[in-house]
Amino acid sequence: MPEDTLCKACHGTGMLADDEGWQYKCSVCDGQGKVDMTNGVRNVRIMATDENNRLLD
């Protein structure tokens, strides 16, 4: 995978973890591990969080 399409948030794994070790799908690349920077348009979705500011799926 080319370095410039690698998701910088999850480093290409498609998964993120919080400080307690809970893993969840990367919200930047939608779990794909890569980002398409050619079109420059991304869909934005508001996500809910719990009282510890963890994302709720």
DASULPE-V976095 format. One record per residue. N is the residue number from 1. RES is the residue in three letters. OMEGA is omega in whole degrees, -180 to 180 (none if undefined). Layout:
N:RES:OMEGA / N:RES:OMEGA
This chain:
1:MET:179 / 2:PRO:-176 / 3:GLU:-176 / 4:ASP:178 / 5:THR:180 / 6:LEU:180 / 7:CYS:-178 / 8:LYS:-180 / 9:ALA:-177 / 10:CYS:180 / 11:HIS:175 / 12:GLY:-179 / 13:THR:-177 / 14:GLY:-179 / 15:MET:175 / 16:LEU:177 / 17:ALA:176 / 18:ASP:-176 / 19:ASP:177 / 20:GLU:179 / 21:GLY:176 / 22:TRP:-180 / 23:GLN:178 / 24:TYR:-179 / 25:LYS:-180 / 26:CYS:-179 / 27:SER:179 / 28:VAL:-178 / 29:CYS:-179 / 30:ASP:176 / 31:GLY:-178 / 32:GLN:-179 / 33:GLY:178 / 34:LYS:-179 / 35:VAL:178 / 36:ASP:-177 / 37:MET:-176 / 38:THR:-176 / 39:ASN:175 / 40:GLY:-180 / 41:VAL:178 / 42:ARG:173 / 43:ASN:180 / 44:VAL:178 / 45:ARG:179 / 46:ILE:-179 / 47:MET:179 / 48:ALA:177 / 49:THR:176 / 50:ASP:-176 / 51:GLU:176 / 52:ASN:179 / 53:ASN:174 / 54:ARG:180 / 55:LEU:177 / 56:LEU:179 / 57:ASP:none
